Amino acid sequence: MDLAISLGWMAAVSYCVTSALIPFARLIGLLDIPSGRKRHEGTIPLVGGVAIYVSVVIVASLTLSTPHDFVAIGLICGVITLLGAVDDRYPAHPVYRLLIQILAGVAIAAIGSICLRDLGNLFGFGNVMLGLAAIPFTAIAITGLCNAFNMTDGIDGLAASLALVAISSLLALVGVASDAAALLAYLSVALIVFLLFNLQLVPRLTTRIFLGDAGSMLLGSVVAIALIYFSQSDSYSMNSATALWFVAVPLMDMVSTMIRRASKGRSPFHPDRTHLHHILQRAGLPARLCLLVIVATAVIFALIGMFFELALSDHPYLSFYAFLGCFALYYIYVIKHAFRFTVKARRFFSGKYNL
């Protein structure tokens, strides 16, 4: 089937599945209720992740001929989504969620086609071959992105938009000729449909929904799987450093937040309101402007990664060291000095500077 027609079907199926799941979520109590750190208005159905997964599976099974290992990986992603939905309904301890993510990562890596075996010339001293560490390293990478996207899911549209930036950037590099790339294109359409609901871009046709843990865990795992696959693929071997640029914002936010929590003697998974979107909101930016600023930053990082990939592909270590430099600047000037940053930004946005 022509890809354009398939994408059209993807949009229609995604819209119908999402609309059908909303009353079902209300029936079983799969709702996000305002309390504590959750400051939204009303009870919101937590069906975004389930809708994305179900709609992609339906269209992919009808239009693509995927190999058996892809089917197995899809089933594992389904288990992640299901367990995330259960966690949305009956919140579990973060340790149990972390254990599930690690086990899922090990299972995906053990299948064979999605496994980080070669990091390339990441440090400038020759290729880094992981050997026996390949499977645990892959599991850690998948678990890390699951948590990174979960931590960014604090304002409407953010986690989905960051996933869309990563997937679109990857597709811009590898094209859409393969079934693996077509799957990512389907996911992109499903994310756009989700954003129509989540951001209420067409109020008369959509009801507000959230991703939920099911959605953020699904997006984190799928983005990780896609980046690993195309960095280890024979048909298109993307530099491992490029993958870091495509997920720079959620990755930097997660690592810096966990470092800050640990430095204060708290658990790295202790929930708080110290993520980048919280900092920008305290600086006086409305939620939609926060979304635009963060997504624009993610796009800039992705473009930097694409530049290194296309112009300096023979020197991946330059990309990696540039990424580390950007992370250091991010941590020092945005996170470590967050209080001073928010005070100055609040003055700026309140019009106290003569611009």
C-alpha positions in Angstrom: 0.0 0.0 0.0 1.2 3.5 -0.8 2.8 5.1 2.3 0.7 8.3 2.0 -2.6 6.3 2.0 -1.3 4.2 4.9 -0.6 7.4 6.9 -4.1 8.6 6.1 -5.5 5.3 7.5 -3.2 5.7 10.5 -4.7 9.1 11.3 -8.3 7.8 10.9 -7.7 4.7 13.0 -5.9 6.6 15.7 -8.7 9.2 16.0 -11.3 6.4 16.2 -9.4 4.3 18.7 -8.7 7.3 20.9 -12.4 8.5 20.8 -13.5 4.9 21.7 -11.2 4.6 24.6 -12.2 7.8 26.4 -15.6 6.6 27.6 -14.0 3.2 28.5 -11.4 5.0 30.7 -14.2 6.8 32.5 -16.0 3.5 33.0 -13.0 1.8 34.7 -11.7 4.8 36.5 -8.5 5.2 34.4 -8.5 8.9 35.1 -6.0 11.6 36.3 -7.5 13.3 39.3 -6.0 16.7 40.6 -4.1 16.2 43.8 -0.8 17.3 45.3 1.6 18.1 42.4 -1.2 17.6 39.8 -2.7 21.0 39.3 -4.9 20.5 36.2 -8.6 21.0 36.2 -11.1 18.1 36.1 -10.6 14.4 35.7 -8.7 13.5 32.5 -8.7 10.1 30.8 -5.3 8.5 30.8 -5.7 6.7 27.5 -3.1 8.4 25.3 -0.4 5.7 25.5 -2.9 2.8 25.0 -4.5 4.6 22.0 -1.1 5.2 20.4 -0.1 1.6 20.8 -3.3 0.0 19.7 -3.7 2.2 16.6 -0.1 1.6 15.4 -0.5 -2.2 15.9 -3.8 -2.2 14.0 -2.4 -0.4 10.9 1.0 -2.0 11.0 -0.5 -5.5 11.1 -2.6 -4.7 8.0 -0.1 -2.9 5.9 3.4 -4.1 6.8 5.2 -7.5 6.7 7.3 -7.2 9.8 9.9 -9.9 10.8 9.3 -12.2 13.8 11.8 -10.3 16.0 9.9 -7.1 15.4 6.6 -8.8 16.4 8.2 -10.0 19.6 9.5 -6.5 20.4 6.1 -5.1 19.6 4.6 -7.6 22.1 7.1 -6.5 24.8 6.2 -2.9 24.1 2.6 -4.0 24.6 3.4 -5.5 28.0 5.1 -2.2 28.9 2.1 -0.2 27.9 -0.3 -2.5 29.7 1.7 -2.5 32.9 2.0 1.3 32.6 -1.8 1.5 32.3 -2.2 -0.7 35.4 0.2 1.7 37.2 -1.9 4.6 36.1 -5.0 3.0 37.6 -3.3 1.5 40.7 -0.1 3.5 41.4 2.8 1.2 42.3 6.1 2.0 44.0 8.7 3.4 41.6 11.1 0.5 42.3 8.6 -2.0 40.8 8.1 0.2 37.7 11.9 0.4 37.4 12.3 -3.4 37.7 9.7 -3.9 34.9 11.5 -1.5 32.6 14.8 -3.3 33.2 13.3 -6.7 32.6 11.7 -5.5 29.4 15.0 -4.0 28.3 16.8 -7.2 28.9 14.1 -9.1 26.9 14.3 -6.7 24.0 18.1 -6.9 23.9 18.2 -10.7 24.2 16.1 -11.0 21.0 19.1 -9.8 19.0 18.2 -7.2 16.5 17.9 -4.4 19.1 21.2 -4.5 21.0 23.9 -2.0 21.5 27.0 -4.0 20.7 29.2 -1.3 19.0 29.2 2.4 20.2 31.6 3.4 17.4 34.6 5.6 17.9 32.9 7.5 20.7 36.0 8.8 22.5 38.5 9.1 19.6 40.5 6.0 20.6 38.9 3.4 18.3 35.6 1.6 18.3 34.0 0.8 21.7 32.8 -2.9 21.5 30.6 -3.8 24.5 30.9 -7.6 24.3 29.3 -9.2 27.3 28.0 -5.8 28.5 25.9 -5.4 25.4 22.6 -6.7 26.9 22.8 -4.9 30.3 23.9 -1.7 28.6 21.0 -1.9 26.2 18.6 -2.6 29.0 19.9 0.5 30.9 19.6 2.6 27.8 16.0 1.6 27.3 15.2 2.0 31.0 16.8 5.4 31.0 14.8 6.8 28.2 11.6 5.3 29.7 12.2 7.4 32.8 13.5 10.4 30.9 10.2 10.7 28.9 8.2 9.9 32.0 9.9 12.8 33.8 9.2 15.3 31.0 5.5 14.4 31.0 4.6 17.4 33.3 2.8 19.8 30.9 0.5 19.2 28.1 2.1 18.0 24.9 5.7 17.9 26.1 6.6 14.2 26.2 4.8 13.5 22.9 6.4 16.5 21.2 9.9 15.6 22.3 9.3 12.0 21.0 8.0 13.5 17.8 11.2 15.6 17.4 13.4 12.5 18.0 11.4 10.3 15.6 11.1 13.0 12.9 14.9 13.7 13.1 15.6 10.0 12.7 13.3 9.7 9.7 14.9 12.7 8.1 18.2 10.8 8.2 17.2 7.3 7.3 14.2 7.9 5.0 11.0 5.8 5.0 11.9 3.0 2.6 12.0 0.2 5.1 9.3 -1.3 7.2 11.1 -0.2 10.4 11.0 3.4 9.2 7.4 3.1 8.1 6.5 2.0 11.7 8.1 5.2 13.0 6.1 7.2 10.4 2.9 5.5 11.7 4.0 6.4 15.3 4.5 10.0 14.2 1.0 10.3 12.9 -0.4 8.7 16.1 1.5 11.3 18.1 0.1 14.1 16.1 -3.4 12.8 16.6 -2.7 12.5 20.4 -1.5 16.1 20.4 -4.8 17.2 18.8 -6.6 15.7 21.8 -4.1 16.6 24.5 -3.7 20.2 23.5 -7.4 20.6 22.4 -6.3 22.0 19.0 -9.7 21.1 17.6 -12.0 21.5 20.6 -15.2 20.5 18.9 -13.8 17.1 17.7 -11.5 16.2 20.6 -11.7 15.6 24.3 -8.6 16.3 26.5 -6.6 13.2 27.4 -3.2 12.5 29.0 -0.5 10.1 28.0 -0.3 8.5 31.4 2.7 6.4 32.6 1.6 3.9 29.9 2.3 6.5 27.2 5.5 8.0 28.5 7.0 4.5 29.1 5.9 3.4 25.6 7.4 6.5 24.0 10.6 6.2 25.9 11.0 2.5 25.0 10.1 2.9 21.3 12.4 5.9 20.8 15.2 4.0 22.5 14.5 0.9 20.4 14.5 3.0 17.2 17.7 4.8 18.0 19.5 1.6 18.9 18.2 -0.2 15.8 19.4 2.5 13.4 22.8 3.0 15.2 23.5 -0.8 14.8 21.8 -1.3 11.4 23.8 -2.6 8.4 21.7 -0.5 6.0 22.1 2.8 7.9 24.7 2.9 10.7 24.0 6.1 12.5 26.6 7.3 15.0 25.7 6.6 18.6 26.5 10.2 19.5 23.9 11.4 17.1 21.2 9.4 19.1 22.1 11.5 22.2 21.4 14.7 20.4 17.9 13.5 19.2 16.9 12.9 22.9 19.1 15.6 24.4 16.4 17.5 26.3 14.7 14.6 28.1 18.1 13.0 28.8 19.7 16.2 30.2 16.7 17.0 32.2 16.6 13.5 33.8 20.3 13.2 34.6 20.6 16.7 36.0 17.4 16.3 38.1 18.6 13.0 39.5 22.0 14.4 40.3 20.4 17.4 42.1 18.1 15.1 44.1 20.9 12.7 45.1 23.1 15.7 46.2 20.3 16.7 48.6 20.2 13.2 50.1 16.9 12.3 48.4 16.1 9.3 46.1 16.8 10.1 42.4 13.2 9.0 41.8 11.7 11.2 44.5 9.0 13.3 42.7 9.3 17.1 42.9 8.7 20.2 40.8 12.3 20.9 39.7 12.3 19.7 36.1 13.0 22.2 33.2 9.3 22.8 32.5 8.8 23.6 36.2 11.7 26.0 36.2 10.3 27.8 33.2 6.9 28.0 34.7 8.3 29.5 37.9 10.0 32.0 35.7 6.6 33.2 34.6 6.2 31.5 31.2 2.7 30.1 30.5 2.5 26.4 29.8 2.1 26.7 26.0 5.1 29.0 25.8 7.1 26.6 28.0 6.2 23.9 25.5 7.3 26.0 22.5 10.6 26.9 24.2 11.5 23.4 25.2 10.5 21.8 21.8 12.4 24.5 19.9 15.5 23.7 22.1 15.0 20.0 21.3 14.8 20.8 17.5 18.0 22.9 17.7 19.8 20.0 19.5 18.5 17.6 16.9 19.8 19.8 14.1 23.2 20.0 15.7 23.2 16.2 15.9 22.3 15.9 12.2 25.0 18.4 11.3 27.7 16.2 13.0 26.1 13.1 11.5 26.2 14.4 7.9 29.2 16.7 7.9 31.6 15.0 10.4 30.4 11.4 10.3 34.1 10.1 10.3 34.7 11.8 13.6 31.8 10.8 15.9 33.9 11.7 19.0 33.6 15.4 18.1 29.8 15.0 18.3 30.0 13.2 21.6 32.3 15.8 23.3 30.2 18.6 21.9 27.2 16.9 23.5 29.0 16.6 26.9 29.9 20.3 26.6 26.3 21.3 26.0 25.2 19.2 28.9 27.7 20.9 31.2 26.4 24.3 30.2 22.8 23.2 30.6 23.5 21.9 34.1 25.5 24.9 35.3 23.5 27.7 33.8 20.0 26.4 33.8 19.8 23.8 36.6 22.5 24.6 39.1 21.6 28.3 39.0 17.8 27.7 38.6 16.8 30.2 41.3 18.8 33.1 39.8 17.6 32.1 36.3 13.9 32.2 37.4 14.3 35.5 39.1 15.9 37.1 36.1 13.5 35.5 33.7 10.5 36.6 35.8 11.7 40.2 35.6 12.2 39.9 31.9 8.7 38.5 31.2 7.0 40.9 33.6 8.4 43.8 31.5 10.8 45.3 34.1 13.6 45.5 31.5 13.5 48.3 29.0 13.5 46.4 25.7 
